[in-house]
Each structure stands twice: as C-alpha cells, then as structure tokens.
C-alpha cells in the first residue's frame, strides 16, 4: 500500500494511511453525521461497540456511521497498518443518483459491520485505496470526480460482499459483561485521575478478582497496563502539540512523578519523553523541558 499520510479531497472527505503510534494523523471530526470505513492491512485491532467486543484481522473492512458509538480498545500489543476513509453524504452529492439507485450507503446501516475479503476482492479494494492515496488534490473537477468514483466503486464492492453473506460474524468475540464495558468506557474518559483496581471494583460493585480477570480478557492488558497506555498516548499528543514542560505533562496525564512518567514512557516507546519531543520537533521545545 502507498504510505502517504493524509489526502483531503475537499473540506470533509479524507483518507488517511495509519500505522501503530500515528497518534496525530486523525483530527477530531465535526459531529454531523458521517461515514467511516477502516481497512486493516496488517496486525490486529479491537473495537468496543456498546457491550460487545470485536476483533478484526488483516483484509477486514469495518464500516460504521458517526452515530455508532465505536471505541478502540487502546492497548495494542502488535504493530498494525490501516487505511481510514471518512466522508459525508454531501461529499458525494454529484453522484447522488447512482448512490440512491444502488443503495450504496446500505453497508453503513444497523450499527457496525465487518467484512473479511477473499484474496481476489482484497486485491481489488487495495488497488482502489492505492488510487485514492495517490490522488493529488487540485482544482481539476476531473481529478476530484475520479476520486469520488473510486469511492463509489469501493462502496459497490462492499455492498456486494454484504449481500453475499460474507460478513465476518466470527469477528465478534461475544458480549462482555456490561459492567466491564462500563469500566472500560469510564477509564477511557478518566485515565488522568488516580484510578486503582480496588476503587473501580468498589465503584462498579464487582470483586477486584473478577474485574481483573474480565478486564484482561476484554483488552489483552492488565488494568495498570491499559491505563498507562492511555496516559502515554495522551502524553505523546501533548509533547508534540504543546509547549508544556515534561513534568507538567506527566501530572496532566495522571502520573505522580517525572521519574515514574519517564520510566513508563520509555517502556512503551523505547525512548524518553525528551528524546520523543526532540525527534518530532527538533530542538524547538528544548526550553520547555
């Protein structure tokens, strides 16, 4: 696959190539209704949708609209690469007749869908994504129309696969206990606070042993590993996108000391926060250390 980062066809329609740790490539999207398509090239990803956990493998396409509450289970132990395509229906207005006639947005109905492609269709969709990633935005209406037609081809292929019952039902790992789902969502929101396994067990009226066991099954991580992964992800953003001192970043994301933060950061990233900041920004922020 082409490894260009992001291509924005117009104000909203965009396609992004991502790999593990590409934390700063996807900006927050407006909250109006849109559609998202994720194609996993290599590795493994997990998604939490309501109280159900899904695992996807290479060659799988995930489809959902912005109204679907999809959370990534943040603790990824393996490297991955993926393509993310996001668009609004209005982006394809000039092709609306085709979209309506063939009901091409049907693949986004009823929450989240996952389609695992066979070798032939995998090659086709990768060729289409490569064409999109090679698209260079210009003022040429021809070029923009070509990009949009490529997206229509992708939607047509996926709808055909869905109609042929090739949905990846095996991707669903099964409904996890709703309490565990609540715990995961709470941690995702409040990872910067002082959270302990015992406190969370008490808050959600379950035993610490049960919480630890089910949490590990759902996330492939211990309670502490998961929280640290969230904190390190946020700290990376702050290291690159702010002038905060490293000690202030440590406290902001939930660590109680510079030493602890540096040790955990180095475990996750194989480099110190200072090295990470210099690698991404040169010496511009050396006075913020």
Backbone torsions as a table, in degrees:
resi	resn	phi	psi	omega
1	UNK	NA	150.4	175.3
2	UNK	-69.4	136.8	-173.9
3	UNK	-105.2	25.8	172.4
4	UNK	-63.7	151.6	-173.0
5	UNK	-77.1	-81.7	-174.1
6	UNK	-126.6	139.1	175.9
7	UNK	-122.0	122.6	178.0
8	UNK	-109.8	112.1	-175.7
9	UNK	-73.9	-40.4	172.3
10	UNK	-147.3	-155.8	-173.0
11	UNK	-62.5	-25.3	-174.9
12	UNK	-123.6	-45.4	-175.4
13	UNK	-63.4	120.5	179.6
14	UNK	-149.8	154.7	178.9
15	UNK	-131.9	135.7	-174.4
16	UNK	-132.7	132.8	170.3
17	UNK	-89.7	130.0	-178.5
18	UNK	-132.1	151.6	168.9
19	UNK	-135.0	172.1	-179.0
20	UNK	-54.4	135.5	179.0
21	UNK	81.1	4.4	173.0
22	UNK	-79.9	66.0	-170.6
23	UNK	-74.0	-19.5	-171.9
24	UNK	-109.9	16.5	-176.3
25	UNK	-90.2	-27.5	-176.6
26	UNK	-106.9	116.3	178.4
27	UNK	-84.3	161.0	177.0
28	UNK	-62.5	132.1	-177.6
29	UNK	-91.5	151.4	174.7
30	UNK	-56.8	156.8	-172.8
31	UNK	-87.3	2.2	175.6
32	UNK	-71.0	160.1	-172.5
33	UNK	-64.3	130.4	176.7
34	UNK	-142.8	-177.4	-177.2
35	UNK	-127.1	144.2	-179.6
36	UNK	-132.5	140.4	-179.1
37	UNK	-132.2	124.8	179.7
38	UNK	-119.1	127.9	177.7
39	UNK	-116.4	119.4	-178.6
40	UNK	-88.1	121.2	-178.3
41	UNK	-87.6	-52.7	177.9
42	UNK	-138.6	160.6	175.0
43	UNK	91.4	-155.5	-177.1
44	UNK	-147.5	140.9	176.8
45	UNK	-132.7	155.0	175.2
46	UNK	-127.1	143.3	178.9
47	UNK	-130.3	139.7	176.3
48	UNK	-105.6	117.1	179.3
49	UNK	-121.0	111.5	-171.8
50	UNK	54.6	-117.3	-179.6
51	UNK	-111.6	24.6	-179.2
52	UNK	-118.5	135.1	-179.4
53	UNK	-104.4	131.4	-179.8
54	UNK	-118.5	139.1	174.5
55	UNK	-117.7	132.3	180.0
56	UNK	-119.7	152.2	-176.9
57	UNK	-120.5	168.5	-178.9
58	UNK	-55.2	141.7	-177.7
59	UNK	88.3	4.4	179.9
60	UNK	-99.4	138.8	174.9
61	UNK	-109.0	131.0	176.7
62	UNK	-108.6	130.5	-178.5
63	UNK	-127.1	135.4	175.1
64	UNK	-163.3	161.2	174.8
65	UNK	-101.9	170.5	-174.8
66	UNK	-67.2	-15.5	179.0
67	UNK	-76.5	-15.8	179.8
68	UNK	-84.1	128.1	-177.4
69	UNK	-83.6	91.4	-177.7
70	UNK	-109.5	124.7	178.0
71	UNK	-117.8	132.7	174.0
72	UNK	-77.5	132.0	171.5
73	UNK	-75.1	112.0	-160.4
74	UNK	-70.8	-25.4	-172.5
75	UNK	-83.3	94.8	179.2
76	UNK	-101.0	119.0	-177.7
77	UNK	-87.3	-15.0	-175.2
78	UNK	-122.2	159.4	175.9
79	UNK	-68.7	145.6	175.1
80	UNK	-145.0	158.8	171.6
81	UNK	-132.8	141.5	179.3
82	UNK	-151.6	160.7	173.2
83	UNK	-112.0	132.0	177.7
84	UNK	-117.1	123.4	177.1
85	UNK	-116.4	123.2	178.9
86	UNK	-124.9	136.0	178.7
87	UNK	-155.6	163.1	173.2
88	UNK	-109.9	156.0	-179.4
89	UNK	-59.5	-35.5	-179.1
90	UNK	-63.8	-23.0	178.6
91	UNK	-64.1	-25.7	-176.6
92	UNK	-110.3	24.7	-176.0
93	UNK	-54.7	-38.1	-177.0
94	UNK	-70.7	-10.1	175.6
95	UNK	-114.1	20.0	-173.4
96	UNK	-61.1	-36.5	-179.9
97	UNK	-58.9	-43.6	179.1
98	UNK	-67.3	-42.8	-177.6
99	UNK	-62.9	-43.2	-179.8
100	UNK	-70.5	-45.0	-176.9
101	UNK	-57.8	-41.8	-176.3
102	UNK	-104.0	8.0	176.3
103	UNK	50.4	51.5	-171.2
104	UNK	-74.2	-15.0	177.2
105	UNK	-91.1	4.6	179.7
106	UNK	-60.3	-30.4	-177.3
107	UNK	-66.0	-12.2	178.6
108	UNK	-98.9	0.8	-178.6
109	UNK	-74.6	157.8	171.1
110	UNK	62.5	49.1	173.6
111	UNK	77.4	-138.4	-174.7
112	UNK	-93.7	141.6	175.1
113	UNK	-128.4	148.1	177.3
114	UNK	-132.6	130.1	-178.1
115	UNK	-124.6	121.2	174.7
116	UNK	-97.3	121.4	-173.1
117	UNK	-89.0	145.3	171.5
118	UNK	-76.7	175.6	-173.0
119	UNK	-57.6	-43.9	-176.5
120	UNK	-63.2	-48.3	-177.0
121	UNK	-74.4	-27.6	175.0
122	UNK	-62.8	-42.8	179.4
123	UNK	-64.0	-40.1	-179.6
124	UNK	-63.5	-48.1	-175.3
125	UNK	-70.5	-32.9	177.1
126	UNK	-67.2	-36.3	176.0
127	UNK	-63.8	-40.0	177.7
128	UNK	-65.0	-42.3	178.7
129	UNK	-65.7	-39.0	177.7
130	UNK	-60.8	-40.7	177.8
131	UNK	-61.6	-40.9	178.9
132	UNK	-67.3	-41.6	-179.1
133	UNK	-67.7	-25.5	178.0
134	UNK	-86.2	-6.0	-179.5
135	UNK	-66.0	129.8	177.6
136	UNK	-109.3	113.5	-177.6
137	UNK	-58.8	126.4	175.1
138	UNK	-136.2	-178.3	176.3
139	UNK	-85.4	4.3	-178.3
140	UNK	-75.4	119.4	177.7
141	UNK	-65.3	-30.1	179.1
142	UNK	-62.9	-47.0	-179.1
143	UNK	-63.3	-43.1	-179.7
144	UNK	-65.3	-41.1	179.1
145	UNK	-63.8	-37.9	178.5
146	UNK	-62.2	-41.8	178.1
147	UNK	-62.9	-42.9	-179.1
148	UNK	-67.2	-37.8	177.7
149	UNK	-64.8	-34.1	177.0
150	UNK	-63.9	-40.1	177.4
151	UNK	-64.8	-39.9	176.6
152	UNK	-60.8	-40.9	177.5
153	UNK	-61.7	-40.9	178.2
154	UNK	-62.7	-45.9	-179.9
155	UNK	-63.4	-39.2	179.1
156	UNK	-62.8	-44.7	179.1
157	UNK	-61.2	-44.8	-176.5
158	UNK	-67.9	-39.0	176.9
159	UNK	-63.2	-38.6	177.6
160	UNK	-63.2	-42.8	178.9
161	UNK	-62.4	-40.8	178.9
162	UNK	-65.5	-42.9	179.1
163	UNK	-63.7	-28.8	179.5
164	UNK	-87.6	13.0	174.8
165	UNK	60.2	42.7	176.5
166	UNK	-101.3	21.1	177.3
167	UNK	-60.3	139.3	-177.8
168	UNK	-83.1	76.1	-179.1
169	UNK	-67.4	-24.2	179.2
170	UNK	-70.6	-11.5	-179.9
171	UNK	-70.4	-23.1	-178.9
172	UNK	-75.5	119.0	-178.8
173	UNK	-80.7	-6.4	-179.9
174	UNK	109.5	153.6	179.5
175	UNK	-67.1	125.5	174.8
176	UNK	-91.1	159.3	-179.0
177	UNK	-51.8	131.6	-176.1
178	UNK	-59.1	-29.6	177.7
179	UNK	-64.4	-40.2	-180.0
180	UNK	-66.8	-39.8	176.5
181	UNK	-60.7	-41.2	178.3
182	UNK	-63.0	-41.2	179.4
183	UNK	-61.9	-45.8	-179.4
184	UNK	-60.7	-45.7	-179.1
185	UNK	-66.1	-36.6	178.1
186	UNK	-64.7	-44.6	179.2
187	UNK	-63.8	-41.1	178.7
188	UNK	-56.7	-32.1	-179.1
189	UNK	-87.2	-31.4	-168.4
190	UNK	-122.4	26.5	-175.9
191	UNK	-60.9	-22.5	-178.2
192	UNK	-77.1	-10.7	179.1
193	UNK	-85.5	171.3	178.9
194	UNK	-81.8	94.1	-175.7
195	UNK	-107.6	132.7	174.6
196	UNK	-125.2	157.2	179.3
197	UNK	-59.4	-44.4	-179.0
198	UNK	-64.4	-42.5	179.1
199	UNK	-62.9	-41.2	-179.6
200	UNK	-69.1	-39.1	177.5
201	UNK	-60.9	-41.5	179.4
202	UNK	-67.9	-40.9	-178.4
203	UNK	-62.9	-37.4	-176.4
204	UNK	-104.4	12.2	172.0
205	UNK	57.7	46.5	174.6
206	UNK	-135.6	163.4	-177.6
207	UNK	-78.4	147.4	177.6
208	UNK	-57.5	-39.0	-179.7
209	UNK	-62.7	-47.1	-179.4
210	UNK	-63.6	-43.1	-179.9
211	UNK	-61.8	-46.4	-178.9
212	UNK	-60.6	-44.1	-178.0
213	UNK	-66.3	-50.6	-177.2
214	UNK	-69.7	-33.5	179.3
215	UNK	-64.5	-42.5	179.5
216	UNK	-65.2	-38.8	178.0
217	UNK	-63.4	-37.9	-175.2
218	UNK	-78.3	-32.5	-170.0
219	UNK	-117.5	-8.0	-174.3
220	UNK	64.0	19.3	-178.4
221	UNK	-141.5	153.4	171.4
222	UNK	-73.6	168.2	178.7
223	UNK	-55.0	-48.0	-177.2
224	UNK	-69.0	-42.1	179.2
225	UNK	-58.6	-42.7	-177.5
226	UNK	-64.3	-46.6	179.5
227	UNK	-62.8	-43.4	179.2
228	UNK	-62.6	-37.4	178.5
229	UNK	-62.3	-42.2	177.1
230	UNK	-63.6	-43.6	-179.0
231	UNK	-64.9	-40.3	179.8
232	UNK	-68.5	-39.3	177.6
233	UNK	-59.3	-46.3	179.8
234	UNK	-66.8	-38.2	-179.7
235	UNK	-64.2	-34.7	176.8
236	UNK	-61.0	-43.6	178.1
237	UNK	-59.8	-45.8	-177.6
238	UNK	-68.6	-35.0	178.9
239	UNK	-63.3	-34.8	-176.9
240	UNK	-92.2	-35.5	-169.7
241	UNK	-101.6	1.9	-179.3
242	UNK	-138.2	167.9	175.6
243	UNK	-102.2	14.6	-178.8
244	UNK	-60.8	144.9	171.4
245	UNK	-65.8	152.9	-176.9
246	UNK	-61.6	-38.3	178.3
247	UNK	-62.5	-36.5	178.8
248	UNK	-70.0	-36.6	176.5
249	UNK	-63.9	-42.2	179.1
250	UNK	-56.2	-48.2	179.9
251	UNK	-67.6	-37.8	-177.5
252	UNK	-61.7	-40.8	-176.2
253	UNK	-87.7	-5.2	172.5
254	UNK	118.1	0.4	177.3
255	UNK	-85.3	148.6	-175.3
256	UNK	-98.0	2.1	176.3
257	UNK	-159.0	155.1	177.0
258	UNK	-62.9	-40.8	-178.1
259	UNK	-63.0	-45.5	180.0
260	UNK	-63.7	-44.1	179.4
261	UNK	-59.7	-47.5	-178.4
262	UNK	-62.4	-40.6	-179.8
263	UNK	-64.1	-46.5	-179.2
264	UNK	-68.6	-41.5	179.0
265	UNK	-59.1	-43.9	-178.9
266	UNK	-66.2	-35.7	176.9
267	UNK	-62.3	-40.4	-177.5
268	UNK	-79.2	-36.3	-167.0
269	UNK	-114.4	-5.3	-178.5
270	UNK	59.7	25.3	173.2
271	UNK	-160.7	159.0	-178.7
272	UNK	-78.8	163.6	175.1
273	UNK	-56.6	-39.0	179.2
274	UNK	-62.5	-45.9	178.4
275	UNK	-63.0	-41.1	179.6
276	UNK	-61.9	-45.0	-179.9
277	UNK	-63.7	-43.9	-179.7
278	UNK	-65.2	-37.4	179.8
279	UNK	-62.6	-36.8	-176.8
280	UNK	-91.5	-24.7	-175.8
281	UNK	-126.9	8.9	-175.7
282	UNK	66.1	-138.3	-178.4
283	UNK	-103.8	15.6	-175.0
284	UNK	-61.6	-30.4	-174.5
285	UNK	-108.9	19.5	-175.4
286	UNK	-62.5	-26.4	178.7
287	UNK	-78.5	-3.0	-179.1
288	UNK	-98.3	5.7	-175.6
289	UNK	-83.5	NA	NA
